[in-house]
Amino acid sequence: MLFSGSLRKNRCLLRKKCALLLFFLFFLCVNVNLAVKNIDNRFMELNYLGILIGVATFLVIGLFHPLVIKAEYYIGVKSWWLFLFAGLVAAGGSLLVENLIISILLGVVAFSSFWSIGEVFEQKKRVEKGWFPANPKRKK
């Protein structure tokens, strides 16, 4: 490669800039936390709700990936109706539930289901390319 040396230098420079930016953000967060002390010198209470919802969202998305693969393998692209139904039920439940955390998680499940509709059709293309096994028992 003609430019491989300069590309490595640019990557190294980019890594250094990212590390410097992360250090700056960490320093800024620490100073903000120190400045936000109450009059009694107690730190503010931490809100773990965002982290909890983020982890749950990560797990839901991780659950839907194999669900799409299995649904396409055993049912085929007709399984998109199941994802549509599950998404509508979860979206309706999200609107009706009073608990905020459960409502948010139902919304995440709903839109993960809606996204999975498109992924079922993409999974069919992946099977046709040979990236995933086709179900020999299912009619084409």
C-alpha positions in Angstrom: 0.0 0.0 0.0 1.2 3.4 -0.9 -0.2 5.3 2.0 -0.1 2.7 4.7 2.5 4.6 6.8 0.6 7.8 6.8 -2.6 6.0 7.5 -1.0 4.4 10.6 0.2 7.8 11.8 -3.3 9.3 11.3 -4.8 6.4 13.3 -2.3 6.9 16.1 -3.0 10.6 16.1 -6.7 9.9 16.2 -6.3 7.5 19.1 -4.3 10.2 21.0 -7.0 12.8 20.3 -9.7 10.4 21.5 -7.8 9.6 24.7 -7.3 13.3 25.3 -10.9 14.0 24.8 -12.0 11.2 27.1 -9.6 12.4 29.8 -11.0 15.9 29.4 -14.6 14.7 29.7 -13.7 12.6 32.8 -11.9 15.6 34.3 -15.0 17.8 33.5 -17.3 15.3 35.1 -15.2 15.0 38.2 -15.1 18.8 38.6 -18.9 19.1 38.0 -19.5 16.4 40.6 -17.3 18.3 43.1 -19.0 21.6 42.3 -22.5 20.1 42.8 -22.0 19.3 46.5 -24.8 20.4 48.7 -24.4 22.9 51.5 -24.0 19.9 53.9 -21.0 18.6 51.8 -23.0 15.6 50.7 -23.0 14.4 47.1 -26.2 14.3 45.2 -28.0 11.0 45.0 -27.2 9.1 41.8 -30.0 8.1 39.5 -29.5 4.6 38.2 -32.7 4.5 36.2 -30.9 5.5 32.9 -28.3 2.8 33.4 -31.0 0.2 34.2 -33.0 1.1 31.2 -29.9 1.0 29.0 -28.9 -2.4 30.2 -32.5 -3.7 29.7 -32.6 -2.2 26.2 -29.3 -3.9 25.4 -30.7 -7.2 26.6 -33.9 -6.9 24.6 -32.0 -6.1 21.4 -29.7 -9.1 22.1 -32.8 -11.3 22.6 -34.4 -10.2 19.4 -31.4 -11.1 17.2 -31.6 -14.9 17.8 -35.4 -14.6 17.7 -35.3 -13.3 14.1 -32.9 -16.0 13.1 -35.1 -18.8 14.6 -38.3 -17.3 13.3 -37.0 -17.2 9.7 -35.6 -20.7 10.1 -38.7 -22.4 11.4 -41.5 -20.2 10.0 -40.0 -18.1 7.2 -40.8 -14.6 6.2 -44.4 -15.2 7.2 -43.2 -14.6 10.8 -43.2 -10.9 10.2 -46.9 -11.0 11.3 -45.9 -12.3 14.7 -43.4 -9.4 15.1 -46.1 -6.9 14.0 -48.6 -8.4 16.5 -46.0 -8.4 19.3 -45.0 -4.9 18.5 -48.6 -3.6 18.5 -49.4 -5.4 21.8 -46.3 -4.1 23.5 -46.9 -0.5 22.2 -50.5 -0.7 23.5 -49.2 -2.0 26.8 -46.7 0.8 26.9 -49.5 3.4 26.6 -51.7 1.7 29.2 -49.2 0.9 32.0 -48.8 3.4 34.8 -45.3 2.3 35.9 -42.8 4.5 34.0 -40.0 1.8 33.8 -42.3 -0.9 32.6 -43.8 1.5 30.1 -40.4 2.4 28.7 -39.3 -1.2 28.5 -42.6 -2.1 26.7 -41.8 0.7 24.2 -38.4 -0.8 23.6 -39.8 -4.2 23.1 -42.4 -2.7 20.7 -39.9 -0.9 18.5 -37.5 -3.9 18.6 -40.4 -6.0 17.3 -41.1 -3.5 14.5 -37.4 -3.4 13.6 -37.4 -7.2 13.5 -40.0 -7.2 10.7 -37.4 -5.8 8.3 -34.7 -8.0 9.8 -36.7 -11.1 8.9 -36.6 -10.2 5.2 -32.9 -9.4 5.6 -32.4 -12.8 7.2 -34.0 -14.4 4.2 -31.4 -12.7 2.0 -28.6 -13.9 4.3 -29.9 -17.5 4.0 -30.0 -17.2 0.2 -26.4 -16.0 0.2 -25.4 -19.0 2.4 -24.4 -17.1 5.4 -27.0 -18.9 7.6 -28.4 -22.5 7.1 -31.8 -23.0 5.4 -34.4 -25.2 7.0 -34.5 -28.3 4.8 -38.0 -29.4 6.1 -39.7 -26.1 5.1 -41.1 -25.8 1.6 -39.7 -23.0 -0.5 
